Amino acid sequence: MGAIERNGYMFETEYSVMQQKGAVHVYKEGQFVKELDFTFHGQSPEPKIIEELIENFFQ
């Protein structure tokens, strides 16, 4: 999964298959803003999970 840019923010996803946990790191102008944690099942998180985290970030 690559980085996602939206509304001036950069979202970078990182996850562990062994732990079944991940995080989306949020940056604005190169500065870390927040970490959005999530869990998943399988070999990688569904893109839908990442999209929902990003949408919720803006609400």
Phi, psi and omega in degrees: 000131178268177178288151178242131177250130181207129177052038178083002178251150175246131181244119180244126184263139177221137180208161178239120178292320181298318182270347181058037179230155178205178179208148171251120178268129184255131180233147174228120181054041178080356181260134177297134181248311187196158174245128179253106183277151176205164173240160180207173178233143178103202184275338178199157180290147175292137177305330179300322179299314182296315179300319180294320177299316181294315178300317179295329178301322183276353181268000000 
